[in-house]
């Protein structure tokens, strides 16, 4: 969970206004997500 994060892909373009989906998280990017899944998801 990202405290204060919205419901869009982190660092992506919001597709609706912030009052509808929350804010876009700029503190997390694709590399952070891939690192997390690489460390926590095992086939």
Jmol script that loads the backbone (N, CA, C; Angstrom):
load data "model"
ATOM      1  N   UNK A   1       0.846  -1.175   0.000  1.00  0.00           N
ATOM      2  CA  UNK A   1       0.000   0.000   0.000  1.00  0.00           C
ATOM      3  C   UNK A   1       0.890   1.237   0.000  1.00  0.00           C
ATOM      4  N   UNK A   2       0.514   2.211  -0.777  1.00  0.00           N
ATOM      5  CA  UNK A   2       1.229   3.482  -0.811  1.00  0.00           C
ATOM      6  C   UNK A   2       0.374   4.501  -0.079  1.00  0.00           C
ATOM      7  N   UNK A   3       0.855   4.963   1.060  1.00  0.00           N
ATOM      8  CA  UNK A   3       0.115   5.964   1.830  1.00  0.00           C
ATOM      9  C   UNK A   3      -0.139   7.187   0.958  1.00  0.00           C
ATOM     10  N   UNK A   4      -1.395   7.590   0.825  1.00  0.00           N
ATOM     11  CA  UNK A   4      -1.746   8.757   0.037  1.00  0.00           C
ATOM     12  C   UNK A   4      -1.799   8.502  -1.457  1.00  0.00           C
ATOM     13  N   UNK A   5      -1.608   7.240  -1.864  1.00  0.00           N
ATOM     14  CA  UNK A   5      -1.616   6.911  -3.287  1.00  0.00           C
ATOM     15  C   UNK A   5      -3.021   6.860  -3.843  1.00  0.00           C
ATOM     16  N   UNK A   6      -3.124   6.952  -5.143  1.00  0.00           N
ATOM     17  CA  UNK A   6      -4.415   6.887  -5.813  1.00  0.00           C
ATOM     18  C   UNK A   6      -4.633   5.525  -6.437  1.00  0.00           C
ATOM     19  N   UNK A   7      -5.468   5.495  -7.457  1.00  0.00           N
ATOM     20  CA  UNK A   7      -5.812   4.238  -8.114  1.00  0.00           C
ATOM     21  C   UNK A   7      -5.338   4.228  -9.554  1.00  0.00           C
ATOM     22  N   UNK A   8      -4.201   4.805  -9.798  1.00  0.00           N
ATOM     23  CA  UNK A   8      -3.601   4.795 -11.123  1.00  0.00           C
ATOM     24  C   UNK A   8      -2.231   4.157 -11.023  1.00  0.00           C
ATOM     25  N   UNK A   9      -1.660   3.813 -12.159  1.00  0.00           N
ATOM     26  CA  UNK A   9      -0.308   3.257 -12.163  1.00  0.00           C
ATOM     27  C   UNK A   9       0.639   4.323 -11.641  1.00  0.00           C
ATOM     28  N   UNK A  10       1.479   3.995 -10.651  1.00  0.00           N
ATOM     29  CA  UNK A  10       2.390   4.992 -10.104  1.00  0.00           C
ATOM     30  C   UNK A  10       3.221   5.666 -11.188  1.00  0.00           C
ATOM     31  N   UNK A  11       3.365   6.951 -11.080  1.00  0.00           N
ATOM     32  CA  UNK A  11       4.087   7.813 -12.012  1.00  0.00           C
ATOM     33  C   UNK A  11       3.436   7.873 -13.386  1.00  0.00           C
ATOM     34  N   UNK A  12       2.230   7.336 -13.523  1.00  0.00           N
ATOM     35  CA  UNK A  12       1.524   7.374 -14.798  1.00  0.00           C
ATOM     36  C   UNK A  12       0.679   8.626 -14.935  1.00  0.00           C
ATOM     37  N   UNK A  13      -0.042   8.696 -16.020  1.00  0.00           N
ATOM     38  CA  UNK A  13      -0.942   9.819 -16.254  1.00  0.00           C
ATOM     39  C   UNK A  13      -2.307   9.501 -15.652  1.00  0.00           C
ATOM     40  N   UNK A  14      -2.846  10.407 -14.846  1.00  0.00           N
ATOM     41  CA  UNK A  14      -4.182  10.164 -14.314  1.00  0.00           C
ATOM     42  C   UNK A  14      -5.209  10.215 -15.439  1.00  0.00           C
ATOM     43  N   UNK A  15      -6.155   9.317 -15.406  1.00  0.00           N
ATOM     44  CA  UNK A  15      -7.157   9.254 -16.462  1.00  0.00           C
ATOM     45  C   UNK A  15      -8.462   9.938 -16.058  1.00  0.00           C
ATOM     46  N   UNK A  16      -8.598  10.287 -14.800  1.00  0.00           N
ATOM     47  CA  UNK A  16      -9.733  11.061 -14.297  1.00  0.00           C
ATOM     48  C   UNK A  16      -9.189  12.087 -13.308  1.00  0.00           C
ATOM     49  N   UNK A  17     -10.041  12.992 -12.873  1.00  0.00           N
ATOM     50  CA  UNK A  17      -9.622  13.998 -11.901  1.00  0.00           C
ATOM     51  C   UNK A  17      -9.304  13.366 -10.551  1.00  0.00           C
ATOM     52  N   UNK A  18      -8.426  14.026  -9.803  1.00  0.00           N
ATOM     53  CA  UNK A  18      -7.999  13.522  -8.497  1.00  0.00           C
ATOM     54  C   UNK A  18      -9.165  13.291  -7.548  1.00  0.00           C
ATOM     55  N   UNK A  19     -10.211  14.119  -7.615  1.00  0.00           N
ATOM     56  CA  UNK A  19     -11.343  13.935  -6.709  1.00  0.00           C
ATOM     57  C   UNK A  19     -12.121  12.657  -7.028  1.00  0.00           C
ATOM     58  N   UNK A  20     -11.892  12.054  -8.185  1.00  0.00           N
ATOM     59  CA  UNK A  20     -12.575  10.821  -8.560  1.00  0.00           C
ATOM     60  C   UNK A  20     -11.738   9.571  -8.290  1.00  0.00           C
ATOM     61  N   UNK A  21     -10.423   9.655  -8.437  1.00  0.00           N
ATOM     62  CA  UNK A  21      -9.582   8.451  -8.302  1.00  0.00           C
ATOM     63  C   UNK A  21      -8.460   8.579  -7.291  1.00  0.00           C
ATOM     64  N   UNK A  22      -8.312   9.737  -6.676  1.00  0.00           N
ATOM     65  CA  UNK A  22      -7.185   9.943  -5.779  1.00  0.00           C
ATOM     66  C   UNK A  22      -5.991  10.461  -6.555  1.00  0.00           C
ATOM     67  N   UNK A  23      -4.912  10.674  -5.857  1.00  0.00           N
ATOM     68  CA  UNK A  23      -3.744  11.236  -6.529  1.00  0.00           C
ATOM     69  C   UNK A  23      -2.890  10.144  -7.155  1.00  0.00           C
ATOM     70  N   UNK A  24      -2.021  10.547  -8.063  1.00  0.00           N
ATOM     71  CA  UNK A  24      -1.054   9.635  -8.667  1.00  0.00           C
ATOM     72  C   UNK A  24       0.195   9.656  -7.793  1.00  0.00           C
ATOM     73  N   UNK A  25       0.692   8.489  -7.438  1.00  0.00           N
ATOM     74  CA  UNK A  25       1.890   8.386  -6.614  1.00  0.00           C
ATOM     75  C   UNK A  25       3.125   8.643  -7.467  1.00  0.00           C
ATOM     76  N   UNK A  26       3.880   9.667  -7.127  1.00  0.00           N
ATOM     77  CA  UNK A  26       5.097   9.975  -7.870  1.00  0.00           C
ATOM     78  C   UNK A  26       6.333   9.449  -7.157  1.00  0.00           C
ATOM     79  N   UNK A  27       6.145   8.942  -5.932  1.00  0.00           N
ATOM     80  CA  UNK A  27       7.281   8.446  -5.157  1.00  0.00           C
ATOM     81  C   UNK A  27       7.680   7.035  -5.575  1.00  0.00           C
ATOM     82  N   UNK A  28       6.821   6.354  -6.327  1.00  0.00           N
ATOM     83  CA  UNK A  28       7.050   4.979  -6.750  1.00  0.00           C
ATOM     84  C   UNK A  28       7.026   4.959  -8.271  1.00  0.00           C
ATOM     85  N   UNK A  29       7.919   4.172  -8.886  1.00  0.00           N
ATOM     86  CA  UNK A  29       7.892   4.064 -10.335  1.00  0.00           C
ATOM     87  C   UNK A  29       7.945   2.598 -10.746  1.00  0.00           C
ATOM     88  N   UNK A  30       7.979   2.334 -12.035  1.00  0.00           N
ATOM     89  CA  UNK A  30       7.969   0.964 -12.549  1.00  0.00           C
ATOM     90  C   UNK A  30       9.083   0.114 -11.961  1.00  0.00           C
ATOM     91  N   UNK A  31      10.286   0.661 -11.875  1.00  0.00           N
ATOM     92  CA  UNK A  31      11.418  -0.106 -11.356  1.00  0.00           C
ATOM     93  C   UNK A  31      11.160  -0.560  -9.917  1.00  0.00           C
ATOM     94  N   UNK A  32      10.576   0.307  -9.094  1.00  0.00           N
ATOM     95  CA  UNK A  32      10.251  -0.061  -7.714  1.00  0.00           C
ATOM     96  C   UNK A  32       9.253  -1.219  -7.676  1.00  0.00           C
ATOM     97  N   UNK A  33       8.250  -1.165  -8.536  1.00  0.00           N
ATOM     98  CA  UNK A  33       7.252  -2.239  -8.576  1.00  0.00           C
ATOM     99  C   UNK A  33       7.870  -3.554  -9.023  1.00  0.00           C
ATOM    100  N   UNK A  34       8.676  -3.517 -10.070  1.00  0.00           N
ATOM    101  CA  UNK A  34       9.315  -4.740 -10.551  1.00  0.00           C
ATOM    102  C   UNK A  34      10.256  -5.319  -9.502  1.00  0.00           C
ATOM    103  N   UNK A  35      10.999  -4.470  -8.809  1.00  0.00           N
ATOM    104  CA  UNK A  35      11.882  -4.944  -7.733  1.00  0.00           C
ATOM    105  C   UNK A  35      11.078  -5.624  -6.630  1.00  0.00           C
ATOM    106  N   UNK A  36       9.937  -5.034  -6.256  1.00  0.00           N
ATOM    107  CA  UNK A  36       9.098  -5.620  -5.223  1.00  0.00           C
ATOM    108  C   UNK A  36       8.613  -7.007  -5.639  1.00  0.00           C
ATOM    109  N   UNK A  37       8.054  -7.111  -6.853  1.00  0.00           N
ATOM    110  CA  UNK A  37       7.525  -8.392  -7.301  1.00  0.00           C
ATOM    111  C   UNK A  37       8.634  -9.421  -7.481  1.00  0.00           C
ATOM    112  N   UNK A  38       9.778  -8.993  -7.946  1.00  0.00           N
ATOM    113  CA  UNK A  38      10.914  -9.906  -8.110  1.00  0.00           C
ATOM    114  C   UNK A  38      11.344 -10.486  -6.763  1.00  0.00           C
ATOM    115  N   UNK A  39      11.266  -9.675  -5.725  1.00  0.00           N
ATOM    116  CA  UNK A  39      11.691 -10.115  -4.395  1.00  0.00           C
ATOM    117  C   UNK A  39      10.620 -10.933  -3.680  1.00  0.00           C
ATOM    118  N   UNK A  40       9.332 -10.772  -4.057  1.00  0.00           N
ATOM    119  CA  UNK A  40       8.261 -11.387  -3.279  1.00  0.00           C
ATOM    120  C   UNK A  40       7.415 -12.419  -4.009  1.00  0.00           C
ATOM    121  N   UNK A  41       7.564 -12.543  -5.291  1.00  0.00           N
ATOM    122  CA  UNK A  41       6.756 -13.501  -6.057  1.00  0.00           C
ATOM    123  C   UNK A  41       7.674 -14.584  -6.588  1.00  0.00           C
ATOM    124  N   UNK A  42       7.381 -15.801  -6.222  1.00  0.00           N
ATOM    125  CA  UNK A  42       8.232 -16.918  -6.647  1.00  0.00           C
ATOM    126  C   UNK A  42       7.388 -17.899  -7.451  1.00  0.00           C
ATOM    127  N   UNK A  43       7.874 -18.245  -8.638  1.00  0.00           N
ATOM    128  CA  UNK A  43       7.107 -19.196  -9.477  1.00  0.00           C
ATOM    129  C   UNK A  43       7.037 -20.590  -8.887  1.00  0.00           C
TER     130      UNK A  43
END
end "model"
wireframe off; spacefill off
backbone 0.3
color backbone group
